[in-house]
Amino acid sequence: MPIRVDLRSKTPAYLQIVEQIRALAADGILKPGDQLPTIRRTAEAARIHFNTVARAYRVLDEAGIISTQHGRGSYMVGTWAARLPRRAELKRLSREYVAAAERLGFSGPEMRNALERALGRRRPEGKKNHR
């Protein structure tokens, strides 16, 4: 599970780590119960300070994505995995939408505008249409 950090990116290094671990889980590469590499090992591999990795792991732990057990390590949590099939399906649908729109010659901004208009037509969740 190589974590790569781009120090030239505008995204803070700890958030890059958080997003990569979330993506690995969403793609099914990390599964419930899998142990993450130690903070020090991840820091050495990514060539960043261990406090940066510790911060990322803390964010993931607070979000319920991992469970960190002092002296034992950090593990992927099963409740996070229960939401993955839906997220993976949404990711697949998004890729299909973009590919189909590109085949039809639409630009990124045109696709985004169409999606935003479609989302804008939806009623907020919990609101019923009373006539």
Backbone bond lengths (Angstrom), bond angles and torsions (degrees), N, CA, C in turn:
res aa  C-N    CA-C-N  psi(-1)  N-CA   C-N-CA  omega(-1)  CA-C   N-CA-C  phi
1 M - - - 1.453 - - 1.526 108.39 -
2 P 1.303 117.55 78.75 1.465 119.11 179.84 1.528 111.53 -75.27
3 I 1.317 115.68 127.36 1.462 121.81 175.46 1.516 106.45 -101.77
4 R 1.316 115.78 128.13 1.466 120.71 179.44 1.519 108.76 -113.66
5 V 1.321 115.56 135.30 1.450 121.51 179.70 1.516 108.35 -122.31
6 D 1.315 116.23 126.76 1.458 122.61 177.29 1.523 107.78 -98.49
7 L 1.313 116.09 104.25 1.462 120.56 -176.95 1.525 112.76 -70.51
8 R 1.326 117.13 -11.43 1.469 120.40 176.80 1.531 112.11 -89.95
9 S 1.320 116.07 -8.46 1.458 120.87 -178.38 1.519 110.71 -70.21
10 K 1.334 115.36 152.02 1.465 120.67 175.15 1.525 110.92 -75.11
11 T 1.328 116.70 -18.77 1.459 121.76 178.57 1.523 108.49 -79.86
12 P 1.344 117.44 127.47 1.469 119.78 179.24 1.529 111.22 -55.93
13 A 1.315 115.70 147.41 1.466 121.71 -176.50 1.528 111.99 -56.86
14 Y 1.333 117.54 -41.29 1.469 118.58 -177.51 1.532 110.85 -65.40
15 L 1.355 117.42 -34.42 1.459 119.68 178.04 1.525 111.54 -72.08
16 Q 1.332 117.05 -31.56 1.458 119.77 175.25 1.528 109.86 -61.60
17 I 1.329 115.93 -40.92 1.471 120.76 178.77 1.526 110.02 -65.58
18 V 1.323 117.10 -45.74 1.466 121.54 179.27 1.522 110.08 -56.66
19 E 1.329 116.93 -49.03 1.465 120.51 -177.75 1.521 112.32 -65.62
20 Q 1.337 117.45 -36.67 1.462 119.70 178.92 1.527 111.17 -66.55
21 I 1.324 116.95 -41.03 1.466 119.66 179.25 1.528 110.07 -67.89
22 R 1.326 117.15 -40.14 1.472 119.55 175.97 1.528 110.42 -60.92
23 A 1.333 116.91 -43.26 1.469 120.73 -179.73 1.526 110.98 -64.76
24 L 1.329 117.28 -41.13 1.470 120.55 178.27 1.526 110.56 -62.36
25 A 1.324 116.87 -36.69 1.462 120.49 177.14 1.520 110.56 -70.33
26 A 1.332 117.15 -43.92 1.465 121.17 -179.43 1.520 111.42 -62.92
27 D 1.327 116.69 -33.23 1.462 120.82 179.71 1.532 112.46 -83.79
28 G 1.337 116.88 -1.09 1.455 120.51 178.24 1.513 114.47 81.51
29 I 1.318 117.44 7.48 1.465 120.35 178.92 1.529 109.79 -75.01
30 L 1.326 116.63 -40.90 1.461 121.45 172.71 1.517 107.77 -100.55
31 K 1.322 115.80 128.45 1.462 121.32 -176.94 1.528 109.93 -118.79
32 P 1.336 117.32 162.31 1.459 119.90 177.93 1.531 111.08 -53.36
33 G 1.319 114.86 133.28 1.462 120.44 179.83 1.508 113.99 92.93
34 D 1.331 117.76 -16.74 1.470 120.12 178.18 1.521 109.73 -64.53
35 Q 1.329 115.20 137.29 1.458 119.78 177.41 1.519 109.54 -89.70
36 L 1.326 115.48 133.76 1.458 120.88 176.06 1.519 109.14 -79.81
37 P 1.331 116.84 155.69 1.468 118.55 173.86 1.530 109.19 -60.41
38 T 1.312 115.90 155.55 1.466 119.28 178.86 1.518 109.49 -62.20
39 I 1.312 114.72 159.70 1.463 120.60 178.36 1.519 109.88 -58.32
40 R 1.332 116.35 -46.35 1.475 119.64 -178.48 1.531 111.88 -63.86
41 R 1.320 117.27 -41.95 1.473 120.13 -179.70 1.532 110.15 -63.85
42 T 1.332 116.72 -43.25 1.463 120.53 178.87 1.520 110.56 -63.80
43 A 1.329 116.86 -42.41 1.463 121.11 179.57 1.521 111.11 -62.61
44 E 1.320 116.35 -43.83 1.475 119.86 179.20 1.521 111.04 -63.92
45 A 1.325 117.03 -44.18 1.465 120.86 -178.48 1.526 111.25 -64.98
46 A 1.342 116.96 -37.71 1.466 120.98 -178.00 1.532 112.04 -88.78
47 R 1.338 115.40 -7.50 1.468 121.85 -179.59 1.526 112.35 59.43
48 I 1.329 113.80 48.76 1.455 120.55 177.22 1.525 108.33 -133.11
49 H 1.312 116.57 169.81 1.457 121.12 -179.29 1.525 110.04 -70.72
50 F 1.332 116.30 142.39 1.465 119.34 -177.28 1.523 112.57 -63.16
51 N 1.337 118.39 -26.28 1.474 120.11 178.32 1.531 111.30 -64.46
52 T 1.327 116.69 -30.07 1.468 120.85 178.12 1.531 109.61 -66.01
53 V 1.325 116.23 -44.58 1.471 120.39 178.57 1.525 109.70 -67.57
54 A 1.333 117.07 -39.64 1.461 120.77 178.94 1.525 110.17 -59.98
55 R 1.325 116.60 -39.80 1.465 120.41 178.57 1.531 110.34 -63.96
56 A 1.324 117.09 -43.64 1.468 121.12 179.11 1.528 110.30 -61.66
57 Y 1.320 117.20 -45.55 1.457 120.87 179.84 1.524 110.05 -63.30
58 R 1.323 117.53 -37.30 1.468 121.40 179.22 1.535 109.99 -63.98
59 V 1.338 116.53 -43.00 1.472 120.98 178.01 1.529 109.97 -61.58
60 L 1.317 116.82 -44.42 1.461 121.54 179.69 1.532 111.07 -64.70
61 D 1.330 116.40 -38.61 1.453 121.11 178.72 1.530 110.56 -66.01
62 E 1.324 116.80 -44.39 1.464 120.93 179.91 1.526 111.44 -65.49
63 A 1.338 117.15 -29.60 1.460 121.60 179.09 1.531 112.07 -81.25
64 G 1.335 117.07 -5.71 1.457 120.32 179.86 1.510 114.18 79.52
65 I 1.319 117.10 16.71 1.461 121.40 -179.38 1.522 110.67 -86.56
66 I 1.328 115.49 -36.38 1.458 121.11 176.13 1.527 108.68 -127.78
67 S 1.313 114.55 164.09 1.456 121.37 172.85 1.522 106.78 -124.18
68 T 1.321 115.87 122.50 1.455 120.56 179.43 1.515 108.30 -103.32
69 Q 1.318 115.12 125.14 1.460 121.51 -179.52 1.518 107.75 -116.22
70 H 1.316 115.65 114.70 1.467 121.31 -176.26 1.534 110.70 -51.29
71 G 1.311 115.24 125.35 1.452 121.16 178.59 1.514 115.11 82.92
72 R 1.326 117.39 -10.30 1.468 120.68 -178.44 1.522 112.35 -113.92
73 G 1.331 118.15 -28.35 1.449 120.51 179.05 1.515 112.76 120.58
74 S 1.324 114.12 -172.07 1.465 121.68 -179.25 1.518 108.88 -118.07
75 Y 1.341 114.86 136.12 1.458 121.23 -175.17 1.521 110.49 -129.82
76 M 1.326 115.50 148.35 1.457 120.36 174.01 1.527 108.33 -68.82
77 V 1.335 116.27 142.39 1.455 122.05 -176.89 1.524 109.93 -99.61
78 G 1.328 116.28 141.38 1.460 121.81 -176.84 1.516 114.47 -67.37
79 T 1.346 118.56 -33.48 1.458 119.20 -177.72 1.516 110.95 -64.52
80 W 1.305 117.54 -32.06 1.463 121.36 176.34 1.526 108.90 -63.05
81 A 1.304 116.60 -40.37 1.459 121.10 -176.46 1.520 112.08 -65.40
82 A 1.322 118.00 -27.00 1.466 120.35 -179.42 1.519 111.30 -63.40
83 R 1.336 117.12 -25.88 1.467 120.63 179.74 1.528 112.00 -89.08
84 L 1.326 117.55 -9.47 1.460 120.25 -173.84 1.520 114.94 -66.31
85 P 1.333 120.72 -42.47 1.454 117.72 -178.71 1.528 112.54 -56.69
86 R 1.324 117.66 -40.03 1.462 120.18 178.38 1.521 110.43 -65.18
87 R 1.318 117.44 -44.02 1.460 120.68 -179.51 1.527 110.98 -65.03
88 A 1.323 115.97 -41.15 1.461 119.69 178.75 1.527 110.20 -63.07
89 E 1.326 116.64 -39.73 1.464 120.60 178.40 1.521 110.95 -65.23
90 L 1.333 117.13 -41.42 1.464 120.45 177.82 1.530 110.42 -63.31
91 K 1.317 116.63 -40.00 1.467 121.00 178.13 1.533 110.50 -62.13
92 R 1.339 115.85 -42.82 1.466 120.80 178.69 1.524 110.58 -63.12
93 L 1.336 116.62 -45.94 1.462 120.87 179.34 1.530 111.17 -61.64
94 S 1.315 116.49 -39.12 1.463 120.82 179.11 1.521 111.18 -63.24
95 R 1.346 115.78 -44.16 1.470 119.58 178.75 1.527 110.86 -62.60
96 E 1.349 116.56 -40.43 1.463 120.33 179.19 1.524 110.82 -64.64
97 Y 1.337 116.85 -41.96 1.463 121.66 179.02 1.528 110.24 -59.87
98 V 1.323 116.48 -48.92 1.464 120.87 -178.48 1.525 110.40 -63.28
99 A 1.327 117.47 -44.57 1.463 120.39 -179.31 1.527 111.21 -62.39
100 A 1.337 117.09 -44.11 1.472 120.26 -179.83 1.525 110.77 -65.73
101 A 1.319 117.56 -42.26 1.466 120.85 -179.98 1.528 110.96 -66.04
102 E 1.334 116.92 -38.17 1.472 120.04 177.59 1.527 110.60 -64.49
103 R 1.348 116.93 -40.12 1.468 120.07 178.12 1.526 110.76 -60.51
104 L 1.328 116.50 -31.03 1.464 121.29 179.38 1.531 112.19 -85.79
105 G 1.328 116.95 -1.42 1.457 120.76 175.42 1.526 115.89 89.77
106 F 1.323 118.44 13.57 1.462 120.34 179.99 1.520 110.66 -81.04
107 S 1.328 116.06 146.23 1.460 121.76 178.06 1.523 109.76 -87.12
108 G 1.326 115.75 167.48 1.464 121.15 177.06 1.527 112.54 -55.54
109 P 1.351 118.37 -50.06 1.464 118.74 179.07 1.530 113.11 -61.35
110 E 1.337 117.92 -35.72 1.465 120.28 178.04 1.530 110.58 -65.37
111 M 1.333 116.41 -40.94 1.464 120.31 178.53 1.526 110.33 -64.05
112 R 1.317 115.78 -45.29 1.466 120.94 -179.40 1.529 110.69 -61.03
113 N 1.342 116.76 -44.85 1.463 120.55 179.65 1.528 111.29 -62.17
114 A 1.326 116.23 -42.21 1.463 119.39 179.95 1.527 110.63 -64.05
115 L 1.316 116.71 -41.93 1.462 120.53 179.36 1.525 110.81 -66.09
116 E 1.316 117.18 -42.36 1.468 120.37 178.95 1.532 111.18 -64.05
117 R 1.339 117.09 -39.05 1.463 119.78 176.87 1.522 110.19 -64.25
118 A 1.327 116.90 -42.93 1.462 120.55 179.68 1.533 110.40 -63.26
119 L 1.312 117.58 -41.18 1.462 120.50 177.99 1.518 111.38 -68.59
120 G 1.316 117.60 -33.18 1.457 121.77 -179.60 1.512 112.98 -67.79
121 R 1.328 117.55 -24.21 1.462 121.76 179.55 1.518 112.60 -78.40
122 R 1.317 115.93 -15.90 1.469 119.24 -179.86 1.513 109.98 -75.69
123 R 1.339 115.29 145.41 1.463 119.45 173.72 1.518 107.95 -77.68
124 P 1.322 117.93 143.82 1.476 119.68 175.97 1.522 110.03 -56.33
125 E 1.344 115.60 146.16 1.459 120.03 -178.96 1.516 110.28 -58.13
126 G 1.311 115.09 140.17 1.454 120.20 178.25 1.520 113.11 89.79
127 K 1.329 118.84 -13.34 1.465 122.14 179.97 1.519 108.52 -91.25
128 K 1.298 116.50 129.45 1.463 121.65 177.76 1.518 108.36 -100.75
129 N 1.309 114.88 150.70 1.458 120.64 177.39 1.522 107.44 -86.79
130 H 1.349 116.84 105.55 1.471 120.89 -179.87 1.523 108.97 -98.30
131 R 1.329 115.91 122.95 1.477 120.35 -179.53 1.473 109.52 -116.18
